[in-house]
Amino acid sequence: SSDVELTDNWGGSEASGNNLRISVGTRAAVAGPVELWAKANYTNGDDERDAEFSGSVGLQYKFTPHVGIVGEYEGGDGYAGTQYRLGVRASF
């Protein structure tokens, strides 16, 4: 499947102004409970931050059809830099 994600800020309470993040990617179940994805991200902020591109790759391991653990790596310059994420996903 393909995903398009629009976010109105960079996730922090300090973000203000007109911020935009667009992510376009693809996601696939590769083996039983394992799902992989890759995304291209575009982030643009107000006058204090330049527009930039970054890439993300991630995986999810589903314990049940509705609950899984996820990990994601994002690499880019500027604000995005290198980020690692780990979390739990609940799908309804």
C-alpha positions in Angstrom: 0.0 0.0 0.0 1.0 3.6 -0.3 0.8 6.3 2.3 0.7 10.1 2.2 1.1 11.9 5.5 0.5 15.6 6.1 1.6 17.2 9.4 1.1 20.8 10.4 4.1 21.1 12.6 7.3 19.4 13.6 5.8 17.7 16.6 7.3 19.9 19.3 5.4 22.4 21.5 8.0 25.0 20.5 7.0 24.9 16.8 5.1 27.9 15.8 4.2 29.7 12.5 3.4 28.0 9.3 5.1 24.6 9.3 4.5 21.8 6.8 5.7 18.2 6.4 4.7 16.0 3.6 5.7 12.3 3.5 5.1 9.9 0.5 6.1 6.3 0.7 5.2 2.7 0.4 4.6 -0.1 2.9 4.5 -3.9 2.5 4.0 -7.0 4.7 7.1 -9.1 3.9 6.8 -12.2 6.1 4.0 -13.0 8.5 4.0 -10.4 11.2 6.8 -8.2 9.7 6.0 -5.0 7.8 8.5 -2.7 6.1 8.2 0.8 4.8 10.2 3.6 3.1 9.2 7.3 2.8 10.5 10.5 1.2 9.9 13.5 3.4 9.7 17.2 2.6 9.7 19.7 5.5 9.2 23.4 5.2 9.0 25.9 8.0 8.6 29.6 8.5 11.4 32.1 8.0 13.6 30.6 10.7 13.9 27.1 9.0 14.8 26.2 5.4 12.9 23.6 3.4 14.6 20.2 3.4 14.3 16.7 2.2 14.9 13.5 4.2 14.4 9.8 3.8 12.8 7.3 6.3 12.9 3.5 6.6 11.1 1.5 9.2 9.6 -1.8 10.3 6.8 -3.1 12.4 6.5 -6.4 14.2 2.9 -7.3 14.9 2.2 -9.2 18.1 -1.5 -9.4 17.3 -3.4 -8.1 14.2 -4.0 -4.8 16.1 -0.8 -4.3 18.2 2.8 -4.1 17.1 6.2 -2.5 17.9 7.7 -0.1 15.4 11.1 1.2 14.7 12.1 3.9 12.2 15.2 5.7 11.0 15.2 9.1 9.4 18.2 10.6 7.8 18.5 14.2 6.5 20.4 17.5 6.8 19.4 20.5 8.8 16.4 20.1 11.2 15.7 16.5 10.4 19.3 15.4 10.9 19.4 11.7 12.0 16.5 10.5 14.1 15.6 7.1 15.5 12.1 6.3 16.7 10.8 3.3 18.7 7.2 2.9 19.7 4.0 0.9 19.9 1.3 1.0 17.2 -2.3 0.2 17.8 -4.4 -0.3 14.7 -8.2 -0.3 14.7 
